[in-house]
């Protein structure tokens, strides 16, 4: 889930620097978390049939489940096309608006749910969080941001998990789909709070940060790792 948040920030990286350069990184991160959690809540609602996923128009033009199916089919034909297309993210933004404002059209009846989570951002607000959300909600209509490949990668990180499966006398890790119908509102709240425990920091251009695939995946600048002797590196990995 954290990787999905990182992907959303990265996809808007340059325009965030340009238009929200004065916004604290913590507010930018909170904005990205809120947008990703919208997708989690929608997937939960679709799995519980709180949103009309069986409605053909909703499924084909709005629903996240339907969008993921389309992106999977496109990816099977090659990721190059996904990298050149930019239609998935605007569709998700339309879904956010549909959930917040509702629809009285008989073809897609959806009640207005409102709520703080789906409240649109404001580019004129003094609140950095609201400005960040507003940018993520409109920037793709002004320039090409968040290709379909980026959106597909983000949805995969939200909807897929790694699970250990026994094979004979051994076990192996396999990718499995998340069953959102099993989630509870309490768990979603815990997930939201857990994501807020992380921080967003910008690495210097000349000193990349590496995430080590051990333990809690510590993140260290490359320069610091290069300065360590063998004994220090051995102790770190231990």
N, C-alpha and C positions, 0 to 999 in steps of 0.2 A: 504493500500500500504506500509506503514511504517513497518507493521508486516512482509511483504514479504521480505523486506530488512533485517530485523532482523533475519529472518529464514535462509537467505542465509549466513549471517555472522556466525550464530551459527553452521550451517552445516559444515563450513570450520574452525571452531574455533580453534581446536588444531593445525592444520597444519599452520594456519595463525600465531599463536604464535611462532611456530618453525621456519618458513621461512621468516616471515615478522615482526618479533618482533621489528625490528628497524624502522619500518614504522609508521608514526604518525597515531593515530586512525582516524583522520579526512580523511586521504587518503584512509584507509581501507573502511571507510563508503562510500566515494565517489565512490570507485570501485564497491561496492555492489549495490549502486544506479544505476550506469551506466548499470550493467548487468541486473538488474530488468527492467530498462527502455527499454532495448532491447526487452524484452518480451512484454511490453506494445505496442511498435511500431509495432512489428510483428503481434500481435493480431489486431491492428488497420488496418494494411495492408491486413491481411487475410479477415477481415470484409468488406473491400472496394474492394476485389478481385485484389489488387495490387500484391499479391502473389498467386500462382495457387492452392488455397485450394480445387478446384474441380478436380484437378489432383489426380488420385487414389494413385499414388506412393508418391507424395508429402504429401498427407493427411495421409497416413499410416506410412511413414518412417521419415517425417520431421516436418510437421505442428503442431503448438501448439494446434489448435482446435482438431485435430485428437488425439493428445497425451492426452489431457484432457478427451476426450470421453473414451479412453482406460483405463485411471486411474480410472474414475468414475465406469466403469464396474468391474474393479478389486476390488475397494473398496467395492462395493456392495456384493462381495463374502467374504469380511473380510479383515481387514487392516493388518493382520499378514503377508500375502504374500507380500504386498507392503513394509513392513519393511525389508523383506529379499532380495528384488530385488534392483538392482542398475543400471538399463538400461535407465531410463528416462532422467537423467541429461546429460549423454554422447550424447543422441539424441538431446537435446536442444543445446548443444555445436556444434554439426554438423550443426544444423539449422543456428546458428550464422555465421558459416564459409560459408555456402551456400549463405546467404544474402550478406555477405561482398565480396566474390570472384565470386559469380554467378555460373551458370552451363550452358555449351553449349550442354549437352547431350539432344538429342531429347525427351527422356522420361520425363525429368524434366527441361524444359527450364526456367532459371531464370537469368535476367541480373545482372551484378555485381554492387551492390549499393554503396559499399565502405562506406565512411563517418566516422567521428570521433567516433560516438557512437559504431559502430561495429568493429572498428580497434582493432586487437588482441593486447594483452599485451605482454610485453617482460620481461622475468625473469632476464635478464642481465642489465636491464635499471637502471639508477640512480634515476629514477622517481618512487616514492613509489606507485603512482596510477597505473602505467603501470605494476609494479611487482605484485600488488594485483590482477589485472585483469588476468594476466598470470597464477597466482596460481589457480584462480577459473576456468580457462579454461583447466588446465591440471592435477590438483591434483587427480581428480577422476579416472584417468587412472593408478595411482600409488598405490592407496589404496581405500578402500570402503568409499566413502563420498556421502552425499546427497542421501539417500535411496529414492525409489519411493514414499514412504509415505511422506518424507520431500518435495519432488517436488510437489506432489499432494496438500499438505497443502499450499505451496507457490502459486501455480496456483489458488487455491480457493480464496486466499486473494486478488489476482489480478483481478479475473474475477467475483467475487461475491460482492454484496453490500447489505446493510440493508435499507429497504424502509418501510415507514409507510403506512398501508393499512386500510381502514375503514371497520369495520365489525358491521353492525347495527348502534347503537348509539355510539359505541366506536371505537378506532383505535388500531391496534397492529402492531408490527414490524415483517417483514418477510424478508427472504433472497431471493434476485432476481439476475439474471444474468446481468452483465454490457453489454450494447449494445455499442460495440466499434465503430460501424459505425457512431454513433452520435457524437463522439469526433471530435474535430478540432485540427489541428496542433498547434494552439495557446494554447488550453487547455492542450495538452500534454506538451508543454513547461512550462506552469504554474505549472503543476504537478511535473515536473522535478525540477524546482526551489524550489517548496515547500518542497520536500523531502530533499533538501540540507540545509534547515533551521535547521534540527535536527543534533544532535551530537552523536557519538559513544563513550561510556565510559565503562570501565570494572569495575564491582562491585568487592569489596574484597570478597574472598572466604568465610570469616567468618561473612560477613555482607551483606546479600542479599538486593536488592533494590525492593521495591514494587510500582507498578503502581496503584494508587487509581482510581477507576471507577467513578470519579466525575469531573465535570467541564472539564478542559483541561488535565485531567488525570495526576496530578503531580506525580513525581517519587521521593520517599524518602527512605533513608536507614532504614532498620528495627530497628536499634539501636536508631535512632532519634525518630521514632514513639513510641518505647517503653518508651522513656524518657519523653514523653509528658504527662501532666496531663489531666484529663477529660475535663477541660475547654479549653485547647489549642486544643485538638482534635475536640471538638464541634465547635470551631471558624474556624478551618481548613476546616471542612466539610461544614460549612455555606458559 
